[in-house]
Amino acid sequence: MADTINYQLAHFVASYGAVSQIPPSTCPEVSFVGRSNVGKSSIMNKLFGRKGLVKVSSTPGKTANINFFEADGVHFIDLPGYGFARRSKAERERWARLIGDFFESERSFNLVVSLVDIRHDPSALDHQMIEYLQEGGFTFVVALTKADKLSRGKRAQQAAAIKRQLNVPAEDIIVTSAEDGTGIADLKGVIVERCL
């Protein structure tokens, strides 16, 4: 296998409403998880170099299923965004179960990309997610999104603060922007390292 992934080959595979529907892992997998309005779809589209492959929603919390994409023999998994208040309690609980069931299933978790908005302190749910990944022994990186909204100095300051708050090593934090492409090459590097 080459030591790069051809993202031009990226395509949608399938959408699943329950973990029991998902076929077993047959290739390396990269899972994306984060709050509903963190910019998950935008970062994935930037990674794939495709504008609308992963549906970007004007209503946060729209992804209610687990969506699989594939590029060059690697699966990219878009998990439902967590913590969006405008959905019913039952729907929020279904998502929490879906994410929980997914991480508890037997899969090749080569890398989990946990997305956190760089402009704000991590939410209680962000903390829970990171603790869950740490306790479960998952290999993960924290991608800080929307970096283009801050000055360079402020980015560094926020990244350092979030690193401390989440108790994550500096090398596991990537400052990213779907707008100007900041950090996308670094993210691709980690994906290759973990998947190939």
C-alpha positions in Angstrom: 0.0 0.0 0.0 1.3 3.5 -0.9 2.1 5.8 2.0 -0.6 8.3 0.9 -4.3 8.2 0.6 -5.9 9.4 -2.6 -8.8 11.5 -1.3 -10.0 12.1 -4.9 -11.5 8.6 -4.6 -13.7 9.6 -1.7 -17.3 8.6 -2.0 -20.3 8.0 0.2 -20.8 4.4 1.2 -23.9 4.1 3.5 -25.8 5.6 6.3 -26.8 3.5 9.4 -29.5 4.3 12.0 -28.4 1.5 14.4 -25.0 0.0 15.1 -26.4 -3.5 14.5 -26.8 -2.6 10.8 -23.2 -1.8 10.3 -21.1 -4.5 8.6 -17.9 -5.6 10.3 -14.7 -3.6 9.7 -12.8 -4.8 6.7 -10.3 -1.9 6.4 -8.8 0.9 8.5 -11.3 3.3 10.0 -11.1 7.0 11.0 -14.1 8.2 13.1 -15.1 11.9 13.5 -16.9 12.9 16.6 -17.8 16.3 18.1 -20.5 18.8 19.1 -23.3 19.4 16.6 -22.1 22.8 15.4 -18.3 22.1 15.6 -17.9 22.0 11.8 -17.4 18.3 11.4 -18.8 18.0 7.8 -16.8 21.1 6.7 -13.5 19.5 8.0 -14.3 16.2 6.3 -15.1 17.9 3.0 -11.8 19.9 3.2 -10.0 16.6 3.8 -11.6 15.0 0.8 -11.1 18.2 -1.3 -14.8 18.1 -2.1 -17.4 20.8 -1.4 -20.6 18.9 -0.7 -19.7 15.2 -0.3 -20.4 15.3 3.5 -23.7 17.2 3.9 -23.1 20.5 5.7 -26.3 21.4 7.5 -27.7 24.8 8.2 -29.4 23.2 11.2 -26.8 22.0 13.7 -27.5 18.4 14.9 -28.9 17.3 11.5 -26.7 14.1 11.3 -28.8 11.6 13.1 -27.2 8.5 11.6 -23.7 7.1 11.3 -22.4 7.9 7.8 -19.6 5.9 6.1 -17.4 7.4 3.4 -14.5 5.6 1.8 -11.3 6.9 0.1 -8.6 4.6 -1.2 -9.4 1.6 1.1 -9.9 3.7 4.3 -13.3 4.3 5.9 -14.1 7.7 7.2 -17.0 7.7 9.7 -19.2 10.7 10.4 -20.8 10.2 13.8 -23.9 12.2 14.9 -23.0 15.5 16.6 -23.7 15.5 20.3 -25.2 18.1 22.7 -27.6 20.1 20.5 -30.4 21.3 22.7 -33.0 21.9 20.0 -33.7 18.2 19.5 -36.1 16.3 21.6 -34.8 14.5 24.7 -35.7 11.1 23.1 -33.7 12.0 20.0 -30.7 13.2 22.0 -30.8 9.9 24.0 -30.9 7.9 20.7 -27.8 9.7 19.5 -26.0 9.2 22.7 -26.8 5.5 22.6 -25.8 5.3 18.9 -22.4 6.9 19.6 -21.9 4.8 22.8 -22.9 1.5 21.0 -20.5 2.4 18.1 -17.5 2.9 20.4 -18.3 -0.3 22.3 -18.6 -2.4 19.1 -15.7 -4.5 17.7 -14.2 -2.3 15.0 -10.8 -1.2 13.8 -10.6 2.1 15.6 -7.4 3.2 13.9 -8.0 6.9 14.8 -10.7 8.9 16.4 -10.7 12.6 15.5 -12.5 14.5 18.3 -13.4 18.0 17.1 -13.6 21.0 19.5 -14.3 24.6 18.5 -11.1 26.6 19.2 -13.1 29.7 20.0 -14.6 28.3 23.2 -13.6 26.4 26.3 -14.5 22.7 25.9 -18.0 21.9 27.0 -18.9 19.3 29.6 -19.7 16.9 26.8 -16.4 17.5 25.1 -14.7 16.7 28.4 -16.8 13.5 28.7 -15.9 12.4 25.2 -12.1 12.9 25.7 -12.2 11.1 29.1 -14.2 8.3 27.4 -11.5 8.0 24.6 -8.7 8.1 27.2 -10.2 5.5 29.5 -11.1 3.3 26.5 -7.5 3.4 25.2 -8.5 4.8 21.8 -5.9 6.4 19.6 -7.2 9.9 19.1 -6.3 13.5 18.1 -8.2 16.6 19.1 -8.8 18.8 16.0 -9.5 22.4 17.1 -11.9 23.8 14.4 -12.6 27.3 13.1 -9.1 28.6 13.6 -9.6 31.1 10.8 -11.9 33.0 13.2 -9.0 33.9 15.5 -5.7 35.8 15.1 -2.5 33.6 15.2 -1.6 34.8 18.7 -5.1 34.0 20.0 -5.0 30.6 18.3 -1.9 29.6 20.1 -3.3 30.9 23.4 -6.6 29.0 23.0 -4.8 25.8 21.9 -2.6 25.9 25.0 -5.7 26.5 27.3 -7.7 23.7 25.7 -4.7 21.3 25.9 -4.5 22.0 29.7 -8.3 21.7 30.2 -8.6 18.4 28.3 -5.3 17.1 29.7 -4.2 16.0 26.2 -0.5 16.0 25.0 0.4 18.9 22.7 1.3 16.5 19.9 -2.3 15.2 19.9 -3.8 18.6 19.2 -4.2 19.9 15.7 -5.4 23.5 15.0 -7.5 23.3 11.9 -9.7 25.5 9.6 -12.0 24.2 6.9 -12.0 27.8 5.5 -8.3 28.3 4.9 -7.0 24.7 5.1 -4.9 25.3 8.3 -3.9 21.9 9.8 -5.4 19.7 7.1 -2.0 18.5 6.0 -1.1 17.6 9.6 -4.4 15.8 10.0 -3.7 13.8 6.8 -0.3 12.9 8.1 -1.8 11.5 11.3 -4.4 9.5 9.3 -1.7 8.0 7.1 0.4 7.1 10.2 -2.5 5.3 11.9 -4.1 3.7 8.9 -1.4 2.6 6.4 
